[in-house]
Amino acid sequence: PDVSRTQPKPLISYPSRLNDQKLREKATNQMEKFFQIFHDLHFDISFAYALLLMPKFSSTIKSLLANKDKLFEFAKVPLNENCSAMLLKKLPEKLGDPSKFLIP
């Protein structure tokens, strides 16, 4: 009778290396996504005008590069009920102001 045996999982001698590799892969994926988003940006201004504006926006560009994770969060915005209601032209019922003053 043939009995199928499950192969034992090989033990990893250095599990921290596997974690480091996963972290490096994640960082690489994030960098690729960031560069893709940055590549997709399109500005239609002249080079001379861009050189004039560069000192004004240097702090903004630095903050964007420093907060890359937040940039990925804003890249795709999920639609909630309020946004989808606007798109579907199905607006919620308008409620009255509960604190309005009425003269009898």
C-alpha beads as a LAMMPS data file, in Angstrom:
LAMMPS data file: protein, C-alpha beads

104 atoms
103 bonds

1 atom types
1 bond types

-500.0 500.0 xlo xhi
-500.0 500.0 ylo yhi
-500.0 500.0 zlo zhi

Masses

1 110.0

Atoms # bond

1 1 1 0.000 0.000 0.000
2 1 1 1.281 3.412 -0.993
3 1 1 0.953 5.932 1.763
4 1 1 1.416 9.511 0.759
5 1 1 3.574 11.418 3.171
6 1 1 3.572 15.110 3.582
7 1 1 6.941 16.659 3.140
8 1 1 8.157 18.317 6.327
9 1 1 8.688 22.040 6.077
10 1 1 12.374 22.871 5.987
11 1 1 13.453 24.923 8.958
12 1 1 14.869 28.318 8.191
13 1 1 18.222 28.710 9.850
14 1 1 17.983 32.510 10.040
15 1 1 14.333 33.669 10.164
16 1 1 15.396 37.290 10.557
17 1 1 16.909 37.164 7.068
18 1 1 13.534 36.165 5.657
19 1 1 11.883 39.084 7.477
20 1 1 14.584 41.462 6.227
21 1 1 14.054 40.207 2.695
22 1 1 10.290 40.753 2.976
23 1 1 10.854 44.285 4.290
24 1 1 13.248 45.032 1.428
25 1 1 10.728 43.705 -1.104
26 1 1 7.989 45.838 0.471
27 1 1 10.216 48.936 0.363
28 1 1 11.098 48.196 -3.262
29 1 1 7.418 47.812 -4.162
30 1 1 6.592 51.088 -2.418
31 1 1 9.395 52.862 -4.265
32 1 1 8.181 51.463 -7.586
33 1 1 4.620 52.624 -6.835
34 1 1 5.884 56.070 -5.823
35 1 1 7.933 56.445 -8.991
36 1 1 4.963 55.272 -11.067
37 1 1 2.706 57.894 -9.464
38 1 1 5.426 60.522 -9.872
39 1 1 5.893 59.452 -13.504
40 1 1 2.151 59.787 -14.174
41 1 1 2.117 63.423 -13.016
42 1 1 1.996 65.832 -15.915
43 1 1 2.723 69.552 -15.667
44 1 1 2.291 71.789 -18.664
45 1 1 4.587 74.743 -17.883
46 1 1 7.720 76.073 -19.519
47 1 1 11.135 75.112 -18.182
48 1 1 12.056 78.742 -17.451
49 1 1 8.867 79.236 -15.438
50 1 1 9.559 75.995 -13.557
51 1 1 13.022 77.281 -12.635
52 1 1 11.479 80.484 -11.294
53 1 1 8.935 78.560 -9.190
54 1 1 11.395 75.957 -7.891
55 1 1 12.473 77.829 -4.699
56 1 1 8.831 78.463 -3.759
57 1 1 7.830 74.795 -3.927
58 1 1 11.006 73.172 -2.604
59 1 1 9.531 72.668 0.883
60 1 1 6.388 71.112 -0.631
61 1 1 8.405 68.682 -2.736
62 1 1 10.556 67.773 0.286
63 1 1 7.472 67.062 2.387
64 1 1 5.988 64.922 -0.403
65 1 1 9.171 62.894 -0.629
66 1 1 9.395 62.554 3.158
67 1 1 5.795 61.287 3.488
68 1 1 5.698 58.753 0.667
69 1 1 3.345 56.414 2.559
70 1 1 0.710 59.142 2.868
71 1 1 1.093 59.888 -0.828
72 1 1 0.123 56.283 -1.643
73 1 1 -2.955 56.602 0.561
74 1 1 -4.117 59.631 -1.425
75 1 1 -3.361 58.050 -4.802
76 1 1 -6.620 56.101 -4.798
77 1 1 -9.589 57.401 -2.858
78 1 1 -12.398 54.933 -2.147
79 1 1 -15.930 56.176 -2.678
80 1 1 -18.147 56.261 0.377
81 1 1 -21.926 56.662 0.475
82 1 1 -21.864 60.451 0.114
83 1 1 -19.557 60.465 -2.912
84 1 1 -21.343 57.635 -4.672
85 1 1 -24.696 59.360 -4.035
86 1 1 -23.445 62.376 -5.956
87 1 1 -22.300 60.184 -8.834
88 1 1 -25.538 58.198 -8.918
89 1 1 -27.616 61.394 -8.511
90 1 1 -29.295 59.769 -5.540
91 1 1 -29.028 62.506 -2.941
92 1 1 -30.004 61.881 0.680
93 1 1 -33.104 63.542 2.136
94 1 1 -32.492 67.120 3.235
95 1 1 -32.973 67.575 6.968
96 1 1 -34.152 70.784 8.601
97 1 1 -32.055 72.803 11.028
98 1 1 -32.954 71.560 14.552
99 1 1 -31.849 74.817 16.205
100 1 1 -33.691 77.283 13.968
101 1 1 -35.750 79.953 15.645
102 1 1 -39.459 80.097 14.829
103 1 1 -41.712 83.052 15.599
104 1 1 -45.220 81.823 16.549

Bonds

1 1 1 2
2 1 2 3
3 1 3 4
4 1 4 5
5 1 5 6
6 1 6 7
7 1 7 8
8 1 8 9
9 1 9 10
10 1 10 11
11 1 11 12
12 1 12 13
13 1 13 14
14 1 14 15
15 1 15 16
16 1 16 17
17 1 17 18
18 1 18 19
19 1 19 20
20 1 20 21
21 1 21 22
22 1 22 23
23 1 23 24
24 1 24 25
25 1 25 26
26 1 26 27
27 1 27 28
28 1 28 29
29 1 29 30
30 1 30 31
31 1 31 32
32 1 32 33
33 1 33 34
34 1 34 35
35 1 35 36
36 1 36 37
37 1 37 38
38 1 38 39
39 1 39 40
40 1 40 41
41 1 41 42
42 1 42 43
43 1 43 44
44 1 44 45
45 1 45 46
46 1 46 47
47 1 47 48
48 1 48 49
49 1 49 50
50 1 50 51
51 1 51 52
52 1 52 53
53 1 53 54
54 1 54 55
55 1 55 56
56 1 56 57
57 1 57 58
58 1 58 59
59 1 59 60
60 1 60 61
61 1 61 62
62 1 62 63
63 1 63 64
64 1 64 65
65 1 65 66
66 1 66 67
67 1 67 68
68 1 68 69
69 1 69 70
70 1 70 71
71 1 71 72
72 1 72 73
73 1 73 74
74 1 74 75
75 1 75 76
76 1 76 77
77 1 77 78
78 1 78 79
79 1 79 80
80 1 80 81
81 1 81 82
82 1 82 83
83 1 83 84
84 1 84 85
85 1 85 86
86 1 86 87
87 1 87 88
88 1 88 89
89 1 89 90
90 1 90 91
91 1 91 92
92 1 92 93
93 1 93 94
94 1 94 95
95 1 95 96
96 1 96 97
97 1 97 98
98 1 98 99
99 1 99 100
100 1 100 101
101 1 101 102
102 1 102 103
103 1 103 104
